[in-house]
């Protein structure tokens, strides 16, 4: 399995959209080598975010980025079974 680095999510809505598409594509591609998502998540490094597990219909880009980072850290610390 290869290491995956996503970089910091951009603030611009259109650039964030493209970043998110590329992030999920990168995650999908890295799982071809090892289908265990907990193992794949170990190669992700997330920082400078606020834990967020609840999204509303009016979620901002920052909310989405925070939820995604929280999700990655949850998988890393607890695996698939929470």
N, CA, C and O atoms as a Maestro MAE file, in Angstrom:
{
 s_m_m2io_version
 :::
 2.0.0
}

f_m_ct {
 s_m_title
 :::
 protein
 m_atom[328] {
  # First column is atom index #
  i_m_mmod_type
  r_m_x_coord
  r_m_y_coord
  r_m_z_coord
  i_m_residue_number
  s_m_chain_name
  s_m_pdb_residue_name
  s_m_pdb_atom_name
  i_m_atomic_number
  :::
  1 25 0.848 -1.174 0.000 1 A "UNK " " N  " 7
  2 3 0.000 0.000 0.000 1 A "UNK " " CA " 6
  3 2 0.890 1.233 0.000 1 A "UNK " " C  " 6
  4 15 1.924 1.263 0.668 1 A "UNK " " O  " 8
  5 25 0.488 2.238 -0.744 2 A "UNK " " N  " 7
  6 3 1.281 3.449 -0.810 2 A "UNK " " CA " 6
  7 2 0.764 4.499 0.165 2 A "UNK " " C  " 6
  8 15 -0.410 4.495 0.537 2 A "UNK " " O  " 8
  9 25 1.636 5.377 0.563 3 A "UNK " " N  " 7
  10 3 1.267 6.467 1.449 3 A "UNK " " CA " 6
  11 2 0.459 7.498 0.666 3 A "UNK " " C  " 6
  12 15 0.716 7.721 -0.516 3 A "UNK " " O  " 8
  13 25 -0.513 8.124 1.318 4 A "UNK " " N  " 7
  14 3 -1.371 9.099 0.649 4 A "UNK " " CA " 6
  15 2 -1.348 10.404 1.421 4 A "UNK " " C  " 6
  16 15 -1.625 10.430 2.620 4 A "UNK " " O  " 8
  17 25 -1.017 11.486 0.733 5 A "UNK " " N  " 7
  18 3 -1.041 12.811 1.338 5 A "UNK " " CA " 6
  19 2 -2.013 13.666 0.540 5 A "UNK " " C  " 6
  20 15 -1.878 13.794 -0.677 5 A "UNK " " O  " 8
  21 25 -2.985 14.248 1.217 6 A "UNK " " N  " 7
  22 3 -4.016 15.021 0.536 6 A "UNK " " CA " 6
  23 2 -3.726 16.508 0.506 6 A "UNK " " C  " 6
  24 15 -4.280 17.218 -0.334 6 A "UNK " " O  " 8
  25 25 -2.895 16.993 1.375 7 A "UNK " " N  " 7
  26 3 -2.653 18.422 1.458 7 A "UNK " " CA " 6
  27 2 -3.769 19.109 2.227 7 A "UNK " " C  " 6
  28 15 -4.736 18.471 2.643 7 A "UNK " " O  " 8
  29 25 -3.628 20.399 2.409 8 A "UNK " " N  " 7
  30 3 -4.641 21.162 3.130 8 A "UNK " " CA " 6
  31 2 -5.790 21.509 2.195 8 A "UNK " " C  " 6
  32 15 -5.558 21.877 1.043 8 A "UNK " " O  " 8
  33 25 -7.036 21.396 2.677 9 A "UNK " " N  " 7
  34 3 -8.167 21.747 1.815 9 A "UNK " " CA " 6
  35 2 -8.200 23.255 1.557 9 A "UNK " " C  " 6
  36 15 -8.043 24.049 2.484 9 A "UNK " " O  " 8
  37 25 -8.403 23.647 0.300 10 A "UNK " " N  " 7
  38 3 -8.466 25.068 -0.018 10 A "UNK " " CA " 6
  39 2 -9.766 25.705 0.459 10 A "UNK " " C  " 6
  40 15 -10.761 25.009 0.666 10 A "UNK " " O  " 8
  41 25 -9.762 27.003 0.632 11 A "UNK " " N  " 7
  42 3 -10.933 27.728 1.097 11 A "UNK " " CA " 6
  43 2 -11.900 28.073 -0.040 11 A "UNK " " C  " 6
  44 15 -13.105 28.181 0.190 11 A "UNK " " O  " 8
  45 25 -11.400 28.243 -1.230 12 A "UNK " " N  " 7
  46 3 -12.239 28.579 -2.374 12 A "UNK " " CA " 6
  47 2 -13.194 27.411 -2.673 12 A "UNK " " C  " 6
  48 15 -12.736 26.275 -2.803 12 A "UNK " " O  " 8
  49 25 -14.505 27.661 -2.785 13 A "UNK " " N  " 7
  50 3 -15.473 26.573 -2.983 13 A "UNK " " CA " 6
  51 2 -15.180 25.683 -4.198 13 A "UNK " " C  " 6
  52 15 -15.274 24.460 -4.093 13 A "UNK " " O  " 8
  53 25 -14.832 26.268 -5.334 14 A "UNK " " N  " 7
  54 3 -14.577 25.449 -6.525 14 A "UNK " " CA " 6
  55 2 -13.295 24.639 -6.363 14 A "UNK " " C  " 6
  56 15 -13.242 23.473 -6.755 14 A "UNK " " O  " 8
  57 25 -12.264 25.251 -5.789 15 A "UNK " " N  " 7
  58 3 -11.019 24.519 -5.560 15 A "UNK " " CA " 6
  59 2 -11.226 23.423 -4.518 15 A "UNK " " C  " 6
  60 15 -10.634 22.349 -4.623 15 A "UNK " " O  " 8
  61 25 -12.076 23.692 -3.499 16 A "UNK " " N  " 7
  62 3 -12.359 22.670 -2.498 16 A "UNK " " CA " 6
  63 2 -13.070 21.480 -3.143 16 A "UNK " " C  " 6
  64 15 -12.772 20.326 -2.832 16 A "UNK " " O  " 8
  65 25 -14.007 21.768 -4.039 17 A "UNK " " N  " 7
  66 3 -14.736 20.701 -4.730 17 A "UNK " " CA " 6
  67 2 -13.755 19.799 -5.477 17 A "UNK " " C  " 6
  68 15 -13.848 18.574 -5.395 17 A "UNK " " O  " 8
  69 25 -12.824 20.400 -6.199 18 A "UNK " " N  " 7
  70 3 -11.833 19.619 -6.938 18 A "UNK " " CA " 6
  71 2 -10.906 18.866 -5.981 18 A "UNK " " C  " 6
  72 15 -10.541 17.720 -6.243 18 A "UNK " " O  " 8
  73 25 -10.523 19.510 -4.867 19 A "UNK " " N  " 7
  74 3 -9.679 18.850 -3.867 19 A "UNK " " CA " 6
  75 2 -10.385 17.617 -3.301 19 A "UNK " " C  " 6
  76 15 -9.770 16.560 -3.153 19 A "UNK " " O  " 8
  77 25 -11.677 17.751 -2.984 20 A "UNK " " N  " 7
  78 3 -12.433 16.634 -2.416 20 A "UNK " " CA " 6
  79 2 -12.539 15.483 -3.413 20 A "UNK " " C  " 6
  80 15 -12.388 14.322 -3.033 20 A "UNK " " O  " 8
  81 25 -12.795 15.785 -4.667 21 A "UNK " " N  " 7
  82 3 -12.870 14.742 -5.701 21 A "UNK " " CA " 6
  83 2 -11.536 14.013 -5.792 21 A "UNK " " C  " 6
  84 15 -11.500 12.783 -5.836 21 A "UNK " " O  " 8
  85 25 -10.448 14.762 -5.819 22 A "UNK " " N  " 7
  86 3 -9.124 14.147 -5.903 22 A "UNK " " CA " 6
  87 2 -8.789 13.355 -4.640 22 A "UNK " " C  " 6
  88 15 -8.140 12.312 -4.716 22 A "UNK " " O  " 8
  89 25 -9.232 13.846 -3.472 23 A "UNK " " N  " 7
  90 3 -8.974 13.143 -2.217 23 A "UNK " " CA " 6
  91 2 -9.659 11.788 -2.212 23 A "UNK " " C  " 6
  92 15 -9.046 10.783 -1.852 23 A "UNK " " O  " 8
  93 25 -10.922 11.750 -2.609 24 A "UNK " " N  " 7
  94 3 -11.636 10.474 -2.639 24 A "UNK " " CA " 6
  95 2 -11.079 9.546 -3.710 24 A "UNK " " C  " 6
  96 15 -11.045 8.331 -3.512 24 A "UNK " " O  " 8
  97 25 -10.644 10.089 -4.829 25 A "UNK " " N  " 7
  98 3 -10.022 9.268 -5.870 25 A "UNK " " CA " 6
  99 2 -8.709 8.679 -5.363 25 A "UNK " " C  " 6
  100 15 -8.400 7.515 -5.619 25 A "UNK " " O  " 8
  101 25 -7.945 9.491 -4.643 26 A "UNK " " N  " 7
  102 3 -6.689 9.013 -4.069 26 A "UNK " " CA " 6
  103 2 -6.936 7.904 -3.050 26 A "UNK " " C  " 6
  104 15 -6.222 6.902 -3.025 26 A "UNK " " O  " 8
  105 25 -7.955 8.092 -2.211 27 A "UNK " " N  " 7
  106 3 -8.308 7.070 -1.230 27 A "UNK " " CA " 6
  107 2 -8.740 5.787 -1.932 27 A "UNK " " C  " 6
  108 15 -8.337 4.693 -1.535 27 A "UNK " " O  " 8
  109 25 -9.554 5.917 -2.970 28 A "UNK " " N  " 7
  110 3 -10.010 4.744 -3.721 28 A "UNK " " CA " 6
  111 2 -8.827 4.008 -4.336 28 A "UNK " " C  " 6
  112 15 -8.742 2.783 -4.257 28 A "UNK " " O  " 8
  113 25 -7.920 4.753 -4.947 29 A "UNK " " N  " 7
  114 3 -6.769 4.120 -5.584 29 A "UNK " " CA " 6
  115 2 -5.858 3.433 -4.585 29 A "UNK " " C  " 6
  116 15 -5.305 2.375 -4.884 29 A "UNK " " O  " 8
  117 25 -5.691 4.008 -3.413 30 A "UNK " " N  " 7
  118 3 -4.805 3.385 -2.432 30 A "UNK " " CA " 6
  119 2 -5.421 2.121 -1.843 30 A "UNK " " C  " 6
  120 15 -4.702 1.281 -1.302 30 A "UNK " " O  " 8
  121 25 -6.734 1.973 -1.938 31 A "UNK " " N  " 7
  122 3 -7.358 0.768 -1.403 31 A "UNK " " CA " 6
  123 2 -7.231 -0.421 -2.338 31 A "UNK " " C  " 6
  124 15 -7.506 -1.549 -1.930 31 A "UNK " " O  " 8
  125 25 -6.820 -0.202 -3.583 32 A "UNK " " N  " 7
  126 3 -6.631 -1.329 -4.487 32 A "UNK " " CA " 6
  127 2 -5.537 -2.263 -3.993 32 A "UNK " " C  " 6
  128 15 -5.587 -3.472 -4.219 32 A "UNK " " O  " 8
  129 25 -4.557 -1.691 -3.322 33 A "UNK " " N  " 7
  130 3 -3.449 -2.495 -2.818 33 A "UNK " " CA " 6
  131 2 -3.794 -3.165 -1.489 33 A "UNK " " C  " 6
  132 15 -3.284 -4.245 -1.193 33 A "UNK " " O  " 8
  133 25 -4.645 -2.542 -0.696 34 A "UNK " " N  " 7
  134 3 -5.029 -3.090 0.607 34 A "UNK " " CA " 6
  135 2 -6.441 -2.613 0.910 34 A "UNK " " C  " 6
  136 15 -6.651 -1.429 1.174 34 A "UNK " " O  " 8
  137 25 -7.407 -3.516 0.875 35 A "UNK " " N  " 7
  138 3 -8.810 -3.142 1.006 35 A "UNK " " CA " 6
  139 2 -9.226 -2.811 2.442 35 A "UNK " " C  " 6
  140 15 -10.369 -2.410 2.662 35 A "UNK " " O  " 8
  141 25 -8.340 -2.965 3.418 36 A "UNK " " N  " 7
  142 3 -8.665 -2.662 4.803 36 A "UNK " " CA " 6
  143 2 -8.571 -1.159 5.035 36 A "UNK " " C  " 6
  144 15 -7.471 -0.613 5.105 36 A "UNK " " O  " 8
  145 25 -9.717 -0.484 5.155 37 A "UNK " " N  " 7
  146 3 -9.734 0.979 5.254 37 A "UNK " " CA " 6
  147 2 -9.008 1.483 6.506 37 A "UNK " " C  " 6
  148 15 -8.430 2.569 6.477 37 A "UNK " " O  " 8
  149 25 -9.024 0.731 7.584 38 A "UNK " " N  " 7
  150 3 -8.309 1.153 8.790 38 A "UNK " " CA " 6
  151 2 -6.805 1.208 8.525 38 A "UNK " " C  " 6
  152 15 -6.116 2.093 9.032 38 A "UNK " " O  " 8
  153 25 -6.304 0.277 7.744 39 A "UNK " " N  " 7
  154 3 -4.890 0.273 7.380 39 A "UNK " " CA " 6
  155 2 -4.588 1.435 6.446 39 A "UNK " " C  " 6
  156 15 -3.563 2.101 6.593 39 A "UNK " " O  " 8
  157 25 -5.470 1.682 5.490 40 A "UNK " " N  " 7
  158 3 -5.291 2.794 4.561 40 A "UNK " " CA " 6
  159 2 -5.300 4.116 5.317 40 A "UNK " " C  " 6
  160 15 -4.494 5.001 5.031 40 A "UNK " " O  " 8
  161 25 -6.202 4.255 6.273 41 A "UNK " " N  " 7
  162 3 -6.333 5.511 7.026 41 A "UNK " " CA " 6
  163 2 -5.068 5.834 7.803 41 A "UNK " " C  " 6
  164 15 -4.795 7.005 8.065 41 A "UNK " " O  " 8
  165 25 -4.289 4.826 8.178 42 A "UNK " " N  " 7
  166 3 -3.060 5.071 8.935 42 A "UNK " " CA " 6
  167 2 -2.067 5.927 8.150 42 A "UNK " " C  " 6
  168 15 -1.219 6.592 8.744 42 A "UNK " " O  " 8
  169 25 -2.167 5.915 6.813 43 A "UNK " " N  " 7
  170 3 -1.251 6.703 5.991 43 A "UNK " " CA " 6
  171 2 -1.704 8.155 5.832 43 A "UNK " " C  " 6
  172 15 -0.960 8.972 5.288 43 A "UNK " " O  " 8
  173 25 -2.897 8.486 6.293 44 A "UNK " " N  " 7
  174 3 -3.395 9.860 6.210 44 A "UNK " " CA " 6
  175 2 -2.912 10.656 7.414 44 A "UNK " " C  " 6
  176 15 -2.896 10.157 8.539 44 A "UNK " " O  " 8
  177 25 -2.525 11.880 7.168 45 A "UNK " " N  " 7
  178 3 -2.172 12.793 8.242 45 A "UNK " " CA " 6
  179 2 -3.098 13.991 8.146 45 A "UNK " " C  " 6
  180 15 -3.129 14.681 7.127 45 A "UNK " " O  " 8
  181 25 -3.854 14.238 9.210 46 A "UNK " " N  " 7
  182 3 -4.742 15.397 9.239 46 A "UNK " " CA " 6
  183 2 -4.338 16.274 10.412 46 A "UNK " " C  " 6
  184 15 -3.955 15.779 11.472 46 A "UNK " " O  " 8
  185 25 -4.428 17.579 10.210 47 A "UNK " " N  " 7
  186 3 -4.053 18.512 11.275 47 A "UNK " " CA " 6
  187 2 -4.827 19.809 11.107 47 A "UNK " " C  " 6
  188 15 -5.452 20.049 10.074 47 A "UNK " " O  " 8
  189 25 -4.776 20.627 12.127 48 A "UNK " " N  " 7
  190 3 -5.407 21.958 12.102 48 A "UNK " " CA " 6
  191 2 -6.888 21.884 11.767 48 A "UNK " " C  " 6
  192 15 -7.364 22.591 10.879 48 A "UNK " " O  " 8
  193 25 -7.606 21.040 12.465 49 A "UNK " " N  " 7
  194 3 -9.042 20.949 12.247 49 A "UNK " " CA " 6
  195 2 -9.751 20.878 13.593 49 A "UNK " " C  " 6
  196 15 -9.126 20.628 14.624 49 A "UNK " " O  " 8
  197 25 -11.054 21.099 13.573 50 A "UNK " " N  " 7
  198 3 -11.896 21.011 14.753 50 A "UNK " " CA " 6
  199 2 -12.767 19.775 14.618 50 A "UNK " " C  " 6
  200 15 -13.431 19.593 13.598 50 A "UNK " " O  " 8
  201 25 -12.771 18.918 15.642 51 A "UNK " " N  " 7
  202 3 -13.595 17.715 15.604 51 A "UNK " " CA " 6
  203 2 -15.048 18.066 15.291 51 A "UNK " " C  " 6
  204 15 -15.628 18.956 15.913 51 A "UNK " " O  " 8
  205 25 -15.627 17.360 14.326 52 A "UNK " " N  " 7
  206 3 -17.014 17.620 13.938 52 A "UNK " " CA " 6
  207 2 -17.634 16.330 13.448 52 A "UNK " " C  " 6
  208 15 -17.136 15.706 12.512 52 A "UNK " " O  " 8
  209 25 -18.733 15.929 14.092 53 A "UNK " " N  " 7
  210 3 -19.429 14.704 13.709 53 A "UNK " " CA " 6
  211 2 -20.890 14.941 13.323 53 A "UNK " " C  " 6
  212 15 -21.621 13.986 13.060 53 A "UNK " " O  " 8
  213 25 -21.316 16.191 13.287 54 A "UNK " " N  " 7
  214 3 -22.692 16.520 12.925 54 A "UNK " " CA " 6
  215 2 -22.677 17.577 11.834 54 A "UNK " " C  " 6
  216 15 -22.096 18.649 12.003 54 A "UNK " " O  " 8
  217 25 -23.317 17.271 10.717 55 A "UNK " " N  " 7
  218 3 -23.421 18.227 9.622 55 A "UNK " " CA " 6
  219 2 -24.885 18.598 9.424 55 A "UNK " " C  " 6
  220 15 -25.773 17.760 9.584 55 A "UNK " " O  " 8
  221 25 -25.127 19.835 9.081 56 A "UNK " " N  " 7
  222 3 -26.478 20.292 8.780 56 A "UNK " " CA " 6
  223 2 -26.573 20.572 7.282 56 A "UNK " " C  " 6
  224 15 -25.574 20.508 6.566 56 A "UNK " " O  " 8
  225 25 -27.763 20.879 6.823 57 A "UNK " " N  " 7
  226 3 -27.957 21.191 5.415 57 A "UNK " " CA " 6
  227 2 -27.209 22.440 4.985 57 A "UNK " " C  " 6
  228 15 -26.952 22.634 3.796 57 A "UNK " " O  " 8
  229 25 -26.863 23.274 5.926 58 A "UNK " " N  " 7
  230 3 -26.151 24.519 5.619 58 A "UNK " " CA " 6
  231 2 -24.666 24.402 5.966 58 A "UNK " " C  " 6
  232 15 -24.042 25.404 6.313 58 A "UNK " " O  " 8
  233 25 -24.096 23.219 5.880 59 A "UNK " " N  " 7
  234 3 -22.690 23.015 6.237 59 A "UNK " " CA " 6
  235 2 -21.780 23.794 5.296 59 A "UNK " " C  " 6
  236 15 -21.981 23.807 4.081 59 A "UNK " " O  " 8
  237 25 -20.788 24.435 5.873 60 A "UNK " " N  " 7
  238 3 -19.816 25.194 5.078 60 A "UNK " " CA " 6
  239 2 -18.713 24.249 4.595 60 A "UNK " " C  " 6
  240 15 -18.658 23.084 4.989 60 A "UNK " " O  " 8
  241 25 -17.853 24.764 3.751 61 A "UNK " " N  " 7
  242 3 -16.712 23.971 3.294 61 A "UNK " " CA " 6
  243 2 -15.814 23.595 4.467 61 A "UNK " " C  " 6
  244 15 -15.279 22.488 4.521 61 A "UNK " " O  " 8
  245 25 -15.654 24.517 5.396 62 A "UNK " " N  " 7
  246 3 -14.837 24.231 6.578 62 A "UNK " " CA " 6
  247 2 -15.473 23.111 7.400 62 A "UNK " " C  " 6
  248 15 -14.764 22.254 7.927 62 A "UNK " " O  " 8
  249 25 -16.813 23.110 7.515 63 A "UNK " " N  " 7
  250 3 -17.506 22.036 8.229 63 A "UNK " " CA " 6
  251 2 -17.254 20.692 7.561 63 A "UNK " " C  " 6
  252 15 -16.986 19.701 8.241 63 A "UNK " " O  " 8
  253 25 -17.337 20.650 6.241 64 A "UNK " " N  " 7
  254 3 -17.096 19.402 5.509 64 A "UNK " " CA " 6
  255 2 -15.660 18.916 5.695 64 A "UNK " " C  " 6
  256 15 -15.419 17.727 5.902 64 A "UNK " " O  " 8
  257 25 -14.720 19.839 5.620 65 A "UNK " " N  " 7
  258 3 -13.317 19.463 5.816 65 A "UNK " " CA " 6
  259 2 -13.093 18.950 7.242 65 A "UNK " " C  " 6
  260 15 -12.394 17.957 7.440 65 A "UNK " " O  " 8
  261 25 -13.684 19.625 8.235 66 A "UNK " " N  " 7
  262 3 -13.548 19.187 9.628 66 A "UNK " " CA " 6
  263 2 -14.166 17.809 9.836 66 A "UNK " " C  " 6
  264 15 -13.588 16.976 10.534 66 A "UNK " " O  " 8
  265 25 -15.334 17.555 9.240 67 A "UNK " " N  " 7
  266 3 -15.989 16.252 9.377 67 A "UNK " " CA " 6
  267 2 -15.148 15.160 8.719 67 A "UNK " " C  " 6
  268 15 -15.021 14.063 9.264 67 A "UNK " " O  " 8
  269 25 -14.578 15.449 7.562 68 A "UNK " " N  " 7
  270 3 -13.746 14.474 6.867 68 A "UNK " " CA " 6
  271 2 -12.498 14.136 7.683 68 A "UNK " " C  " 6
  272 15 -12.128 12.969 7.810 68 A "UNK " " O  " 8
  273 25 -11.859 15.159 8.230 69 A "UNK " " N  " 7
  274 3 -10.665 14.941 9.062 69 A "UNK " " CA " 6
  275 2 -11.014 14.157 10.328 69 A "UNK " " C  " 6
  276 15 -10.252 13.287 10.750 69 A "UNK " " O  " 8
  277 25 -12.154 14.461 10.928 70 A "UNK " " N  " 7
  278 3 -12.605 13.727 12.111 70 A "UNK " " CA " 6
  279 2 -12.834 12.264 11.763 70 A "UNK " " C  " 6
  280 15 -12.456 11.371 12.522 70 A "UNK " " O  " 8
  281 25 -13.453 12.022 10.611 71 A "UNK " " N  " 7
  282 3 -13.713 10.660 10.147 71 A "UNK " " CA " 6
  283 2 -12.410 9.875 9.982 71 A "UNK " " C  " 6
  284 15 -12.314 8.727 10.417 71 A "UNK " " O  " 8
  285 25 -11.418 10.492 9.357 72 A "UNK " " N  " 7
  286 3 -10.127 9.830 9.170 72 A "UNK " " CA " 6
  287 2 -9.497 9.498 10.514 72 A "UNK " " C  " 6
  288 15 -9.030 8.376 10.713 72 A "UNK " " O  " 8
  289 25 -9.475 10.454 11.440 73 A "UNK " " N  " 7
  290 3 -8.889 10.189 12.757 73 A "UNK " " CA " 6
  291 2 -9.662 9.128 13.528 73 A "UNK " " C  " 6
  292 15 -9.056 8.325 14.237 73 A "UNK " " O  " 8
  293 25 -10.991 9.106 13.406 74 A "UNK " " N  " 7
  294 3 -11.784 8.074 14.070 74 A "UNK " " CA " 6
  295 2 -11.425 6.683 13.549 74 A "UNK " " C  " 6
  296 15 -11.277 5.742 14.329 74 A "UNK " " O  " 8
  297 25 -11.289 6.560 12.260 75 A "UNK " " N  " 7
  298 3 -10.906 5.265 11.670 75 A "UNK " " CA " 6
  299 2 -9.519 4.865 12.159 75 A "UNK " " C  " 6
  300 15 -9.285 3.706 12.503 75 A "UNK " " O  " 8
  301 25 -8.600 5.828 12.189 76 A "UNK " " N  " 7
  302 3 -7.235 5.520 12.626 76 A "UNK " " CA " 6
  303 2 -7.203 5.056 14.074 76 A "UNK " " C  " 6
  304 15 -6.445 4.147 14.414 76 A "UNK " " O  " 8
  305 25 -8.011 5.665 14.931 77 A "UNK " " N  " 7
  306 3 -7.933 5.334 16.353 77 A "UNK " " CA " 6
  307 2 -8.824 4.160 16.765 77 A "UNK " " C  " 6
  308 15 -8.535 3.482 17.751 77 A "UNK " " O  " 8
  309 25 -9.881 3.920 16.033 78 A "UNK " " N  " 7
  310 3 -10.821 2.876 16.449 78 A "UNK " " CA " 6
  311 2 -11.071 1.794 15.417 78 A "UNK " " C  " 6
  312 15 -11.715 0.794 15.735 78 A "UNK " " O  " 8
  313 25 -10.598 1.950 14.223 79 A "UNK " " N  " 7
  314 3 -10.866 0.972 13.194 79 A "UNK " " CA " 6
  315 2 -12.286 1.109 12.672 79 A "UNK " " C  " 6
  316 15 -12.953 2.113 12.924 79 A "UNK " " O  " 8
  317 25 -12.744 0.107 11.951 80 A "UNK " " N  " 7
  318 3 -14.064 0.164 11.333 80 A "UNK " " CA " 6
  319 2 -15.192 0.038 12.343 80 A "UNK " " C  " 6
  320 15 -16.288 0.548 12.109 80 A "UNK " " O  " 8
  321 25 -14.943 -0.635 13.464 81 A "UNK " " N  " 7
  322 3 -15.988 -0.846 14.462 81 A "UNK " " CA " 6
  323 2 -15.799 0.138 15.587 81 A "UNK " " C  " 6
  324 15 -14.843 0.024 16.354 81 A "UNK " " O  " 8
  325 25 -16.684 1.094 15.702 82 A "UNK " " N  " 7
  326 3 -16.567 2.146 16.717 82 A "UNK " " CA " 6
  327 2 -17.128 1.715 18.015 82 A "UNK " " C  " 6
  328 15 -17.111 2.481 18.980 82 A "UNK " " O  " 8
  :::
 }
 m_bond[327] {
  # First column is bond index #
  i_m_from
  i_m_to
  i_m_order
  :::
  1 1 2 1
  2 2 3 1
  3 3 4 2
  4 3 5 1
  5 5 6 1
  6 6 7 1
  7 7 8 2
  8 7 9 1
  9 9 10 1
  10 10 11 1
  11 11 12 2
  12 11 13 1
  13 13 14 1
  14 14 15 1
  15 15 16 2
  16 15 17 1
  17 17 18 1
  18 18 19 1
  19 19 20 2
  20 19 21 1
  21 21 22 1
  22 22 23 1
  23 23 24 2
  24 23 25 1
  25 25 26 1
  26 26 27 1
  27 27 28 2
  28 27 29 1
  29 29 30 1
  30 30 31 1
  31 31 32 2
  32 31 33 1
  33 33 34 1
  34 34 35 1
  35 35 36 2
  36 35 37 1
  37 37 38 1
  38 38 39 1
  39 39 40 2
  40 39 41 1
  41 41 42 1
  42 42 43 1
  43 43 44 2
  44 43 45 1
  45 45 46 1
  46 46 47 1
  47 47 48 2
  48 47 49 1
  49 49 50 1
  50 50 51 1
  51 51 52 2
  52 51 53 1
  53 53 54 1
  54 54 55 1
  55 55 56 2
  56 55 57 1
  57 57 58 1
  58 58 59 1
  59 59 60 2
  60 59 61 1
  61 61 62 1
  62 62 63 1
  63 63 64 2
  64 63 65 1
  65 65 66 1
  66 66 67 1
  67 67 68 2
  68 67 69 1
  69 69 70 1
  70 70 71 1
  71 71 72 2
  72 71 73 1
  73 73 74 1
  74 74 75 1
  75 75 76 2
  76 75 77 1
  77 77 78 1
  78 78 79 1
  79 79 80 2
  80 79 81 1
  81 81 82 1
  82 82 83 1
  83 83 84 2
  84 83 85 1
  85 85 86 1
  86 86 87 1
  87 87 88 2
  88 87 89 1
  89 89 90 1
  90 90 91 1
  91 91 92 2
  92 91 93 1
  93 93 94 1
  94 94 95 1
  95 95 96 2
  96 95 97 1
  97 97 98 1
  98 98 99 1
  99 99 100 2
  100 99 101 1
  101 101 102 1
  102 102 103 1
  103 103 104 2
  104 103 105 1
  105 105 106 1
  106 106 107 1
  107 107 108 2
  108 107 109 1
  109 109 110 1
  110 110 111 1
  111 111 112 2
  112 111 113 1
  113 113 114 1
  114 114 115 1
  115 115 116 2
  116 115 117 1
  117 117 118 1
  118 118 119 1
  119 119 120 2
  120 119 121 1
  121 121 122 1
  122 122 123 1
  123 123 124 2
  124 123 125 1
  125 125 126 1
  126 126 127 1
  127 127 128 2
  128 127 129 1
  129 129 130 1
  130 130 131 1
  131 131 132 2
  132 131 133 1
  133 133 134 1
  134 134 135 1
  135 135 136 2
  136 135 137 1
  137 137 138 1
  138 138 139 1
  139 139 140 2
  140 139 141 1
  141 141 142 1
  142 142 143 1
  143 143 144 2
  144 143 145 1
  145 145 146 1
  146 146 147 1
  147 147 148 2
  148 147 149 1
  149 149 150 1
  150 150 151 1
  151 151 152 2
  152 151 153 1
  153 153 154 1
  154 154 155 1
  155 155 156 2
  156 155 157 1
  157 157 158 1
  158 158 159 1
  159 159 160 2
  160 159 161 1
  161 161 162 1
  162 162 163 1
  163 163 164 2
  164 163 165 1
  165 165 166 1
  166 166 167 1
  167 167 168 2
  168 167 169 1
  169 169 170 1
  170 170 171 1
  171 171 172 2
  172 171 173 1
  173 173 174 1
  174 174 175 1
  175 175 176 2
  176 175 177 1
  177 177 178 1
  178 178 179 1
  179 179 180 2
  180 179 181 1
  181 181 182 1
  182 182 183 1
  183 183 184 2
  184 183 185 1
  185 185 186 1
  186 186 187 1
  187 187 188 2
  188 187 189 1
  189 189 190 1
  190 190 191 1
  191 191 192 2
  192 191 193 1
  193 193 194 1
  194 194 195 1
  195 195 196 2
  196 195 197 1
  197 197 198 1
  198 198 199 1
  199 199 200 2
  200 199 201 1
  201 201 202 1
  202 202 203 1
  203 203 204 2
  204 203 205 1
  205 205 206 1
  206 206 207 1
  207 207 208 2
  208 207 209 1
  209 209 210 1
  210 210 211 1
  211 211 212 2
  212 211 213 1
  213 213 214 1
  214 214 215 1
  215 215 216 2
  216 215 217 1
  217 217 218 1
  218 218 219 1
  219 219 220 2
  220 219 221 1
  221 221 222 1
  222 222 223 1
  223 223 224 2
  224 223 225 1
  225 225 226 1
  226 226 227 1
  227 227 228 2
  228 227 229 1
  229 229 230 1
  230 230 231 1
  231 231 232 2
  232 231 233 1
  233 233 234 1
  234 234 235 1
  235 235 236 2
  236 235 237 1
  237 237 238 1
  238 238 239 1
  239 239 240 2
  240 239 241 1
  241 241 242 1
  242 242 243 1
  243 243 244 2
  244 243 245 1
  245 245 246 1
  246 246 247 1
  247 247 248 2
  248 247 249 1
  249 249 250 1
  250 250 251 1
  251 251 252 2
  252 251 253 1
  253 253 254 1
  254 254 255 1
  255 255 256 2
  256 255 257 1
  257 257 258 1
  258 258 259 1
  259 259 260 2
  260 259 261 1
  261 261 262 1
  262 262 263 1
  263 263 264 2
  264 263 265 1
  265 265 266 1
  266 266 267 1
  267 267 268 2
  268 267 269 1
  269 269 270 1
  270 270 271 1
  271 271 272 2
  272 271 273 1
  273 273 274 1
  274 274 275 1
  275 275 276 2
  276 275 277 1
  277 277 278 1
  278 278 279 1
  279 279 280 2
  280 279 281 1
  281 281 282 1
  282 282 283 1
  283 283 284 2
  284 283 285 1
  285 285 286 1
  286 286 287 1
  287 287 288 2
  288 287 289 1
  289 289 290 1
  290 290 291 1
  291 291 292 2
  292 291 293 1
  293 293 294 1
  294 294 295 1
  295 295 296 2
  296 295 297 1
  297 297 298 1
  298 298 299 1
  299 299 300 2
  300 299 301 1
  301 301 302 1
  302 302 303 1
  303 303 304 2
  304 303 305 1
  305 305 306 1
  306 306 307 1
  307 307 308 2
  308 307 309 1
  309 309 310 1
  310 310 311 1
  311 311 312 2
  312 311 313 1
  313 313 314 1
  314 314 315 1
  315 315 316 2
  316 315 317 1
  317 317 318 1
  318 318 319 1
  319 319 320 2
  320 319 321 1
  321 321 322 1
  322 322 323 1
  323 323 324 2
  324 323 325 1
  325 325 326 1
  326 326 327 1
  327 327 328 2
  :::
 }
}
